[in-house]
Each structure stands twice: as C-alpha cells, then as structure tokens.
Amino acid sequence: MEYQKTGKYFVQVAGGLESHAAQELTELGATVLQTLPRGLRISCQKQELYRILYCSRLSQRILAPIFSFRCHSEKYLYDQVFKAMDWTTLFALDQSFGIECNVSSSNISNSLYSSQLCKDAICDRFRQRFDQRPDFATQNADLTFNLHIRENWACLAIDLSGVSMHKRGYRLRSNLAPLQETLAAAIIRLSGWKSEKPLLDPMCGSGTILAEALMQACKIPAGFLRQDKGIRYLPDFDEDLYRRIKAEEDARIIPLPQGLISGSDCDPQAIETARENLSRLPGGGRVVLSTTRFQDRQKILGMCIISNPPYGQRLESSSKIDLLYNELGDFLKQKCPASEAYILCGNTTLVSALRLRAHWKKSLKNGDLEVKLAKIIIR
C-alpha cells in the first residue's frame, strides 16, 4: 500500500484550523509536509500515527493512502479500483464498507457516481471470489474508504477512525446549533488556558466548551470514548503497540481540581444536557453547573471566560442579538475584573456589540459560517 512505502498520511481539518492543527500534529511527533485548505500532508512513524489518532483534538479524519493514479474517465476509475488489489484480503464478506467521496476540477464531476463506481469495483472482486458481495453502508460501516479526485488525480485511502474525529463520544444529546468539538478545542488552545485560573462558560448550552476544557485540563485523550475502527484494517496494524500507546496516554489522566471549571445557562434543559454529557468523562461530575442568567451572576475575579453566545439560531431578531451582546459586554466589564474573555462571535459586527476593545480577533469557521474569536482583557 502507498502509505507503507512513503510513511505519509493526509489529515483533514476544519476550515480555519489548518495552522493550529499543524502545530498540534508537530507536537504529537508528525512532520508536516504540506498545508492545504482543510487538510495537511504529514509523515510519521507507526507509534506517532497511533498517538495522533488517539490524542489529536483538532483533526477531523486521518487517511492512509492505499493507491493513487491519474484518472480521466469513469471507466478508468472502475478498472483501476477493481485491479488495485485483492479487496477480499483487506476485509471479510460479512463486514460492511462505506465510501466518502469528494470530486473537484476533474473530468469526473459527480462524486455520488464516483463513489458508486468504486463500490461496484470492490464488490465485483468479492463476487469474483465468493459469488457474493459485502454490505455497503452509508453510516457506521466497519471500514470506510475515502476517494478524493482533484484535477484528474485520484487517491483512495482508508479512514483510520471511520467517523469524524470530532465525535468524541460524550455528546449524545445537544441543544440547537451545537459547537463542534474540534472548534471548541481550538478556542481553548488559542486562549492559552493552562488550568492556572478558573474557567467559566456563562452560556454553556450542552457543555461542549466545558467538556473540551475538562479533557485538556485532565489530559484525557480526545479518542478516550471513541471506538476507532478503520486503523484495524491496515495490513501492518500492530495491536500490541496500539494498546501500549493508549495505555501510556490514559496513565497521564489527572483528577480535575474542584471548582476549576464551571458553566451556567439560563435554560434548565441545557444544563441537564450538559451534566449528562459531562458525566461520561472522568471528572465530569466535578464541573460546577448552574441554571443562571449571566446577567444575574455575582462578581467574579481573575477568571478565564470562554463562551459561544447565540448569534441567530435561538434568537428571534437582530435587535435581540445586539442586546444580548451589549449585556454580555456589560457583564464582563462590571462583574469580571482581572479576567480574560474569549468570545466566539458570529461576525465582526457582534464583536462591536460587546462595546469592549478586543485585544485581538481571529477568523475561524463554525461549519460553513465565518466567525470571529475575540479576546477581551478586563482590568
């Protein structure tokens, strides 16, 4: 397989996190070879690969290339996939497989049809040997392939997690428009918070920022609850090494100091959901939660405040959004002396609605929405 010859992999990341993910991957032992929109090419040894898969907080998917080739037509795509390898040696007839496909700037323009051709080629190899085909699953497949075709160059890879790595496993319930876990982790990373002061999310919703803060403070690996399936299909998968890496990282988990992380929300249902989500993580029961409007909170001193206020989804009008941000700015100024705040705002206008000077503003993406993370220093 191609990855075995080159030691190179492709890491998918959310838009706006490329440079931050590159730094994290370097810290985990990878060499970043190229940074692309929403992705990075890296090289690493097997033990670093396993550690990245288990520990990376900013990666969405890690792909191990099987083979790549020049591809100008649908027929050639089918032929190349069919004869690339004996697919029956990679997974069994009673195991399901799926294909994620992305096509751009190529003679082949239909990603759905490309996925269908790739599926047919693999199934036909099974039929050739067993006169039967494996199940094809659009969700929760045992093995997921990633087919990427750009400028008539195709690459077929194994998705090492099988699901997007932002799915940590703790969030089984959420409120409307929840913050993706990888973005929450990136915000905490950008804040520079190192557990040296208490952290508060005064509009915590279903608790994603609190959960990611807990995982970082207690050194809980991002994959602690996630069941990564794809990596086990690599021909050179080393089960003993994989278990050893996980055991090493799990041994680094530390208790959460009482009162270090807290959150509140005006919605009792949101607090119930946050409490349920946090309970799935070690130390989650020590996160302090309360059903409280931030406007009604008592004065707090020397906090790190990180929050993702609503910016349209849960409010009826722009005037209500502006008023909310005005009140949030007043809360920070009047009740949070000697603190720092990191507020994820839907746009630059909402940063202005805080009516506080931003120490810096960084552009990020929440899904396809361009957002701004503003750092506020309160004297």
Protein Blocks (a to p, Z undefined) as FASTA:
>chain_A
ZZlmnopacddddehilmmmmmmmmmnopacfbdcehiacddddfklmmmmmmmmmkbmb
dcddfbdcddfbfklmmmmmmmmpcfklmpcfkbccddddddehifblcfklmmmmmmmm
mmmmmmmmnopacdddfbhpfbdcddddeehiacddddfkopafklnolambccehiacf
klmmmmmmmnopghlaccddfblmnolmmmmmmmmmnopafklmpccfklmmpmklcfkl
mmmmmmmmmmmpccddehkaccddfblklmmmmmmmmmmpghklmpccddddfklpccde
hiacdddddehjmpcbfklmmmmmmmmmmmmmmmmghiacddddfbfklmmmnopacfbd
cdddehjaccdddddddZZ
